[in-house]
Amino acid sequence: MRAELIESPASREFLSLLPLTLAMTAYSSREKYGPMPALSRDNMTGIKAGL
């Protein structure tokens, strides 16, 4: 999977978690979901959802 991240404290914190292994659960045999480690709320300023 490829992704492009903006330069921000939240991006740097997320990158520090990689590589990341997640325990996934099947939902309706087509989708998977799993918990993500929490990021510091201090690094979330200036982030806009949906971009």
PDB file of N, CA, C and O in Angstrom, chain B, residues numbered from 101:
ATOM      1  N   MET B 101       0.843  -1.152   0.000  1.00  0.00           N
ATOM      2  CA  MET B 101       0.000   0.000   0.000  1.00  0.00           C
ATOM      3  C   MET B 101       0.902   1.232   0.000  1.00  0.00           C
ATOM      4  O   MET B 101       1.880   1.286   0.745  1.00  0.00           O
ATOM      5  N   ARG B 102       0.580   2.208  -0.821  1.00  0.00           N
ATOM      6  CA  ARG B 102       1.305   3.478  -0.870  1.00  0.00           C
ATOM      7  C   ARG B 102       0.422   4.589  -0.336  1.00  0.00           C
ATOM      8  O   ARG B 102      -0.799   4.567  -0.486  1.00  0.00           O
ATOM      9  N   ALA B 103       1.063   5.551   0.283  1.00  0.00           N
ATOM     10  CA  ALA B 103       0.336   6.707   0.803  1.00  0.00           C
ATOM     11  C   ALA B 103       1.263   7.912   0.788  1.00  0.00           C
ATOM     12  O   ALA B 103       2.484   7.778   0.866  1.00  0.00           O
ATOM     13  N   GLU B 104       0.668   9.074   0.689  1.00  0.00           N
ATOM     14  CA  GLU B 104       1.422  10.320   0.777  1.00  0.00           C
ATOM     15  C   GLU B 104       0.910  11.082   1.987  1.00  0.00           C
ATOM     16  O   GLU B 104      -0.292  11.306   2.130  1.00  0.00           O
ATOM     17  N   LEU B 105       1.832  11.478   2.859  1.00  0.00           N
ATOM     18  CA  LEU B 105       1.457  12.190   4.070  1.00  0.00           C
ATOM     19  C   LEU B 105       1.914  13.637   3.990  1.00  0.00           C
ATOM     20  O   LEU B 105       2.960  13.946   3.422  1.00  0.00           O
ATOM     21  N   ILE B 106       1.112  14.511   4.569  1.00  0.00           N
ATOM     22  CA  ILE B 106       1.526  15.905   4.654  1.00  0.00           C
ATOM     23  C   ILE B 106       2.593  16.015   5.750  1.00  0.00           C
ATOM     24  O   ILE B 106       2.673  15.156   6.628  1.00  0.00           O
ATOM     25  N   GLU B 107       3.387  17.044   5.698  1.00  0.00           N
ATOM     26  CA  GLU B 107       4.400  17.285   6.728  1.00  0.00           C
ATOM     27  C   GLU B 107       3.709  17.889   7.944  1.00  0.00           C
ATOM     28  O   GLU B 107       3.240  19.027   7.900  1.00  0.00           O
ATOM     29  N   SER B 108       3.648  17.127   9.023  1.00  0.00           N
ATOM     30  CA  SER B 108       2.994  17.601  10.241  1.00  0.00           C
ATOM     31  C   SER B 108       3.463  16.760  11.426  1.00  0.00           C
ATOM     32  O   SER B 108       3.999  15.668  11.234  1.00  0.00           O
ATOM     33  N   PRO B 109       3.268  17.253  12.639  1.00  0.00           N
ATOM     34  CA  PRO B 109       3.607  16.454  13.819  1.00  0.00           C
ATOM     35  C   PRO B 109       2.827  15.128  13.860  1.00  0.00           C
ATOM     36  O   PRO B 109       3.378  14.101  14.257  1.00  0.00           O
ATOM     37  N   ALA B 110       1.560  15.147  13.456  1.00  0.00           N
ATOM     38  CA  ALA B 110       0.748  13.925  13.461  1.00  0.00           C
ATOM     39  C   ALA B 110       1.304  12.906  12.464  1.00  0.00           C
ATOM     40  O   ALA B 110       1.335  11.711  12.757  1.00  0.00           O
ATOM     41  N   SER B 111       1.744  13.369  11.288  1.00  0.00           N
ATOM     42  CA  SER B 111       2.328  12.456  10.301  1.00  0.00           C
ATOM     43  C   SER B 111       3.601  11.831  10.835  1.00  0.00           C
ATOM     44  O   SER B 111       3.814  10.628  10.684  1.00  0.00           O
ATOM     45  N   ARG B 112       4.449  12.634  11.459  1.00  0.00           N
ATOM     46  CA  ARG B 112       5.696  12.102  12.023  1.00  0.00           C
ATOM     47  C   ARG B 112       5.406  11.085  13.125  1.00  0.00           C
ATOM     48  O   ARG B 112       6.085  10.062  13.219  1.00  0.00           O
ATOM     49  N   GLU B 113       4.403  11.361  13.957  1.00  0.00           N
ATOM     50  CA  GLU B 113       4.049  10.415  15.016  1.00  0.00           C
ATOM     51  C   GLU B 113       3.520   9.117  14.414  1.00  0.00           C
ATOM     52  O   GLU B 113       3.870   8.031  14.876  1.00  0.00           O
ATOM     53  N   PHE B 114       2.672   9.223  13.380  1.00  0.00           N
ATOM     54  CA  PHE B 114       2.149   8.026  12.723  1.00  0.00           C
ATOM     55  C   PHE B 114       3.282   7.215  12.100  1.00  0.00           C
ATOM     56  O   PHE B 114       3.312   5.992  12.235  1.00  0.00           O
ATOM     57  N   LEU B 115       4.210   7.879  11.424  1.00  0.00           N
ATOM     58  CA  LEU B 115       5.336   7.182  10.810  1.00  0.00           C
ATOM     59  C   LEU B 115       6.183   6.458  11.844  1.00  0.00           C
ATOM     60  O   LEU B 115       6.773   5.421  11.540  1.00  0.00           O
ATOM     61  N   SER B 116       6.252   6.985  13.056  1.00  0.00           N
ATOM     62  CA  SER B 116       7.036   6.334  14.101  1.00  0.00           C
ATOM     63  C   SER B 116       6.419   4.996  14.521  1.00  0.00           C
ATOM     64  O   SER B 116       7.098   4.168  15.127  1.00  0.00           O
ATOM     65  N   LEU B 117       5.138   4.778  14.203  1.00  0.00           N
ATOM     66  CA  LEU B 117       4.467   3.517  14.529  1.00  0.00           C
ATOM     67  C   LEU B 117       4.746   2.418  13.500  1.00  0.00           C
ATOM     68  O   LEU B 117       4.504   1.241  13.768  1.00  0.00           O
ATOM     69  N   LEU B 118       5.251   2.797  12.333  1.00  0.00           N
ATOM     70  CA  LEU B 118       5.450   1.838  11.242  1.00  0.00           C
ATOM     71  C   LEU B 118       6.769   1.099  11.390  1.00  0.00           C
ATOM     72  O   LEU B 118       7.732   1.692  11.876  1.00  0.00           O
ATOM     73  N   PRO B 119       6.862  -0.162  10.998  1.00  0.00           N
ATOM     74  CA  PRO B 119       5.760  -0.983  10.490  1.00  0.00           C
ATOM     75  C   PRO B 119       4.771  -1.310  11.608  1.00  0.00           C
ATOM     76  O   PRO B 119       5.141  -1.391  12.779  1.00  0.00           O
ATOM     77  N   LEU B 120       3.543  -1.492  11.233  1.00  0.00           N
ATOM     78  CA  LEU B 120       2.451  -1.661  12.183  1.00  0.00           C
ATOM     79  C   LEU B 120       1.703  -2.951  11.865  1.00  0.00           C
ATOM     80  O   LEU B 120       1.304  -3.182  10.723  1.00  0.00           O
ATOM     81  N   THR B 121       1.517  -3.779  12.870  1.00  0.00           N
ATOM     82  CA  THR B 121       0.727  -5.000  12.718  1.00  0.00           C
ATOM     83  C   THR B 121      -0.573  -4.815  13.471  1.00  0.00           C
ATOM     84  O   THR B 121      -0.569  -4.485  14.657  1.00  0.00           O
ATOM     85  N   LEU B 122      -1.689  -5.027  12.784  1.00  0.00           N
ATOM     86  CA  LEU B 122      -3.012  -4.867  13.387  1.00  0.00           C
ATOM     87  C   LEU B 122      -3.737  -6.205  13.434  1.00  0.00           C
ATOM     88  O   LEU B 122      -3.651  -6.994  12.494  1.00  0.00           O
ATOM     89  N   ALA B 123      -4.442  -6.458  14.514  1.00  0.00           N
ATOM     90  CA  ALA B 123      -5.319  -7.615  14.606  1.00  0.00           C
ATOM     91  C   ALA B 123      -6.650  -7.214  13.977  1.00  0.00           C
ATOM     92  O   ALA B 123      -7.362  -6.361  14.507  1.00  0.00           O
ATOM     93  N   MET B 124      -6.982  -7.832  12.850  1.00  0.00           N
ATOM     94  CA  MET B 124      -8.185  -7.453  12.112  1.00  0.00           C
ATOM     95  C   MET B 124      -9.319  -8.435  12.369  1.00  0.00           C
ATOM     96  O   MET B 124      -9.087  -9.624  12.588  1.00  0.00           O
ATOM     97  N   THR B 125     -10.529  -7.933  12.341  1.00  0.00           N
ATOM     98  CA  THR B 125     -11.744  -8.728  12.515  1.00  0.00           C
ATOM     99  C   THR B 125     -12.564  -8.631  11.235  1.00  0.00           C
ATOM    100  O   THR B 125     -12.707  -7.551  10.662  1.00  0.00           O
ATOM    101  N   ALA B 126     -13.103  -9.764  10.791  1.00  0.00           N
ATOM    102  CA  ALA B 126     -13.924  -9.779   9.582  1.00  0.00           C
ATOM    103  C   ALA B 126     -15.312  -9.234   9.885  1.00  0.00           C
ATOM    104  O   ALA B 126     -15.895  -9.515  10.932  1.00  0.00           O
ATOM    105  N   TYR B 127     -15.829  -8.448   8.946  1.00  0.00           N
ATOM    106  CA  TYR B 127     -17.180  -7.909   9.061  1.00  0.00           C
ATOM    107  C   TYR B 127     -17.893  -8.205   7.751  1.00  0.00           C
ATOM    108  O   TYR B 127     -17.479  -7.716   6.700  1.00  0.00           O
ATOM    109  N   SER B 128     -18.929  -8.977   7.797  1.00  0.00           N
ATOM    110  CA  SER B 128     -19.742  -9.284   6.628  1.00  0.00           C
ATOM    111  C   SER B 128     -18.917  -9.936   5.520  1.00  0.00           C
ATOM    112  O   SER B 128     -19.249  -9.802   4.343  1.00  0.00           O
ATOM    113  N   SER B 129     -17.870 -10.623   5.880  1.00  0.00           N
ATOM    114  CA  SER B 129     -16.968 -11.375   4.997  1.00  0.00           C
ATOM    115  C   SER B 129     -16.408 -10.577   3.817  1.00  0.00           C
ATOM    116  O   SER B 129     -15.819 -11.168   2.911  1.00  0.00           O
ATOM    117  N   ARG B 130     -16.574  -9.258   3.804  1.00  0.00           N
ATOM    118  CA  ARG B 130     -16.008  -8.421   2.744  1.00  0.00           C
ATOM    119  C   ARG B 130     -15.119  -7.319   3.299  1.00  0.00           C
ATOM    120  O   ARG B 130     -14.246  -6.807   2.598  1.00  0.00           O
ATOM    121  N   GLU B 131     -15.336  -6.960   4.542  1.00  0.00           N
ATOM    122  CA  GLU B 131     -14.600  -5.850   5.148  1.00  0.00           C
ATOM    123  C   GLU B 131     -13.843  -6.351   6.367  1.00  0.00           C
ATOM    124  O   GLU B 131     -14.199  -7.361   6.974  1.00  0.00           O
ATOM    125  N   LYS B 132     -12.809  -5.629   6.703  1.00  0.00           N
ATOM    126  CA  LYS B 132     -12.021  -5.928   7.897  1.00  0.00           C
ATOM    127  C   LYS B 132     -11.861  -4.644   8.700  1.00  0.00           C
ATOM    128  O   LYS B 132     -11.786  -3.555   8.132  1.00  0.00           O
ATOM    129  N   TYR B 133     -11.811  -4.775  10.010  1.00  0.00           N
ATOM    130  CA  TYR B 133     -11.564  -3.612  10.861  1.00  0.00           C
ATOM    131  C   TYR B 133     -10.716  -4.049  12.043  1.00  0.00           C
ATOM    132  O   TYR B 133     -10.671  -5.228  12.393  1.00  0.00           O
ATOM    133  N   GLY B 134     -10.053  -3.089  12.646  1.00  0.00           N
ATOM    134  CA  GLY B 134      -9.224  -3.382  13.803  1.00  0.00           C
ATOM    135  C   GLY B 134      -8.828  -2.097  14.505  1.00  0.00           C
ATOM    136  O   GLY B 134      -8.887  -1.019  13.914  1.00  0.00           O
ATOM    137  N   PRO B 135      -8.424  -2.206  15.762  1.00  0.00           N
ATOM    138  CA  PRO B 135      -8.060  -1.018  16.534  1.00  0.00           C
ATOM    139  C   PRO B 135      -6.705  -0.464  16.098  1.00  0.00           C
ATOM    140  O   PRO B 135      -5.781  -1.219  15.796  1.00  0.00           O
ATOM    141  N   MET B 136      -6.602   0.848  16.069  1.00  0.00           N
ATOM    142  CA  MET B 136      -5.339   1.534  15.784  1.00  0.00           C
ATOM    143  C   MET B 136      -4.816   2.106  17.094  1.00  0.00           C
ATOM    144  O   MET B 136      -5.600   2.515  17.950  1.00  0.00           O
ATOM    145  N   PRO B 137      -3.506   2.136  17.253  1.00  0.00           N
ATOM    146  CA  PRO B 137      -2.957   2.807  18.437  1.00  0.00           C
ATOM    147  C   PRO B 137      -3.351   4.285  18.419  1.00  0.00           C
ATOM    148  O   PRO B 137      -3.408   4.907  17.359  1.00  0.00           O
ATOM    149  N   ALA B 138      -3.617   4.827  19.576  1.00  0.00           N
ATOM    150  CA  ALA B 138      -4.013   6.231  19.671  1.00  0.00           C
ATOM    151  C   ALA B 138      -2.816   7.143  19.427  1.00  0.00           C
ATOM    152  O   ALA B 138      -1.711   6.869  19.896  1.00  0.00           O
ATOM    153  N   LEU B 139      -3.041   8.222  18.694  1.00  0.00           N
ATOM    154  CA  LEU B 139      -2.031   9.257  18.506  1.00  0.00           C
ATOM    155  C   LEU B 139      -2.276  10.347  19.533  1.00  0.00           C
ATOM    156  O   LEU B 139      -3.396  10.522  20.012  1.00  0.00           O
ATOM    157  N   SER B 140      -1.245  11.063  19.860  1.00  0.00           N
ATOM    158  CA  SER B 140      -1.362  12.160  20.826  1.00  0.00           C
ATOM    159  C   SER B 140      -2.308  13.239  20.299  1.00  0.00           C
ATOM    160  O   SER B 140      -2.169  13.671  19.155  1.00  0.00           O
ATOM    161  N   ARG B 141      -3.245  13.669  21.098  1.00  0.00           N
ATOM    162  CA  ARG B 141      -4.173  14.736  20.685  1.00  0.00           C
ATOM    163  C   ARG B 141      -3.429  16.046  20.463  1.00  0.00           C
ATOM    164  O   ARG B 141      -3.919  16.920  19.748  1.00  0.00           O
ATOM    165  N   ASP B 142      -2.249  16.195  21.067  1.00  0.00           N
ATOM    166  CA  ASP B 142      -1.457  17.417  20.905  1.00  0.00           C
ATOM    167  C   ASP B 142      -1.006  17.599  19.463  1.00  0.00           C
ATOM    168  O   ASP B 142      -0.758  18.729  19.043  1.00  0.00           O
ATOM    169  N   ASN B 143      -0.894  16.530  18.699  1.00  0.00           N
ATOM    170  CA  ASN B 143      -0.407  16.589  17.327  1.00  0.00           C
ATOM    171  C   ASN B 143      -1.530  16.724  16.297  1.00  0.00           C
ATOM    172  O   ASN B 143      -1.263  16.686  15.096  1.00  0.00           O
ATOM    173  N   MET B 144      -2.755  16.877  16.734  1.00  0.00           N
ATOM    174  CA  MET B 144      -3.895  16.874  15.819  1.00  0.00           C
ATOM    175  C   MET B 144      -4.316  18.267  15.355  1.00  0.00           C
ATOM    176  O   MET B 144      -5.267  18.379  14.582  1.00  0.00           O
ATOM    177  N   THR B 145      -3.665  19.300  15.784  1.00  0.00           N
ATOM    178  CA  THR B 145      -4.069  20.653  15.386  1.00  0.00           C
ATOM    179  C   THR B 145      -3.811  20.863  13.900  1.00  0.00           C
ATOM    180  O   THR B 145      -2.770  20.455  13.384  1.00  0.00           O
ATOM    181  N   GLY B 146      -4.739  21.489  13.221  1.00  0.00           N
ATOM    182  CA  GLY B 146      -4.595  21.817  11.815  1.00  0.00           C
ATOM    183  C   GLY B 146      -4.938  20.700  10.851  1.00  0.00           C
ATOM    184  O   GLY B 146      -4.770  20.865   9.643  1.00  0.00           O
ATOM    185  N   ILE B 147      -5.419  19.555  11.352  1.00  0.00           N
ATOM    186  CA  ILE B 147      -5.769  18.443  10.474  1.00  0.00           C
ATOM    187  C   ILE B 147      -7.239  18.586  10.082  1.00  0.00           C
ATOM    188  O   ILE B 147      -8.100  18.802  10.935  1.00  0.00           O
ATOM    189  N   LYS B 148      -7.514  18.464   8.788  1.00  0.00           N
ATOM    190  CA  LYS B 148      -8.875  18.579   8.286  1.00  0.00           C
ATOM    191  C   LYS B 148      -9.323  17.214   7.789  1.00  0.00           C
ATOM    192  O   LYS B 148      -8.623  16.585   6.996  1.00  0.00           O
ATOM    193  N   ALA B 149     -10.459  16.757   8.235  1.00  0.00           N
ATOM    194  CA  ALA B 149     -10.997  15.456   7.827  1.00  0.00           C
ATOM    195  C   ALA B 149     -11.385  15.491   6.353  1.00  0.00           C
ATOM    196  O   ALA B 149     -11.830  16.511   5.828  1.00  0.00           O
ATOM    197  N   GLY B 150     -11.203  14.346   5.706  1.00  0.00           N
ATOM    198  CA  GLY B 150     -11.644  14.211   4.314  1.00  0.00           C
ATOM    199  C   GLY B 150     -10.680  14.732   3.285  1.00  0.00           C
ATOM    200  O   GLY B 150     -11.028  14.776   2.105  1.00  0.00           O
ATOM    201  N   LEU B 151      -9.487  15.130   3.665  1.00  0.00           N
ATOM    202  CA  LEU B 151      -8.520  15.623   2.686  1.00  0.00           C
ATOM    203  C   LEU B 151      -7.514  14.557   2.347  1.00  0.00           C
ATOM    204  O   LEU B 151      -6.618  14.789   1.536  1.00  0.00           O
TER     205      LEU B 151
END
